[in-house]
Amino acid sequence: MNVIIFGPPGAGKGTQSKIMEEKFSMRQLSTGDILRAEVARESELGLKCKEIMAAGDLVSDEIIIEIIKGAMNEPESKNGVILDGFPRTIAQAEALDAMLQAEGQQIDHVLVLDVNNSELINRVLARAEESGKEQRADDNADILEKRLEVYHTQTTRVLPYYRRQGLVRMINGMDPIDQVTTSIMAVLENSAAA
Ligand code: AMP
């Protein structure tokens, strides 16, 4: 099973992906985490992306697609993946479909965590405060505003692509963490049983 977890910054994608990873032996692939690791080790790729990420803009499709191609080919991805933060553009979604089709696979669900902007702002600013020295360069009020705008104006354009394929499952991300997990499990367990 391959799943996309979709939603704005602070919606709980990372938290829920980690829970699913354990329950379904799938692998979480977070393009944001992969890029942050590259930035931290100051690789050529990291240096290219650092400022774009710090400004809350999107990294180029070319770079992101290369990263995902590499990660999807690793043996750990063979049991199925939870894609967190990818795809964010139609070009990325099309590239993903081509990769999966070449392996005789597909996306089974696109789980959309729905959370309103004021709750997202509270959550991300709280995350920033709690993270101390580990604070993300883009978890501050100004850049968060930019990331939310990018999400609403660019990233959500991917949803009609998956709606047409009947894959979109809306999840109320305003619920407590456990309840969100229960809603996601209901979708995944139904399809696992089918
Ligand atoms: P995230 O942790 O998913 O919020 O990603 C952090 C930052 O990494 C984003 O604001 C972008 O700059 C970059 N990024 C992560 N995933 C993608 C993607 N699929 N396409 C373009 N940029 C991305």
Residues whose N, C-alpha, C, O or C-beta is under 5 A from the ligand:
A	BS01	AMP	T31 G32 D33 L35 I52 M53 G56 D57 L58 V59 I64 D84 G85 F86 P87 R88
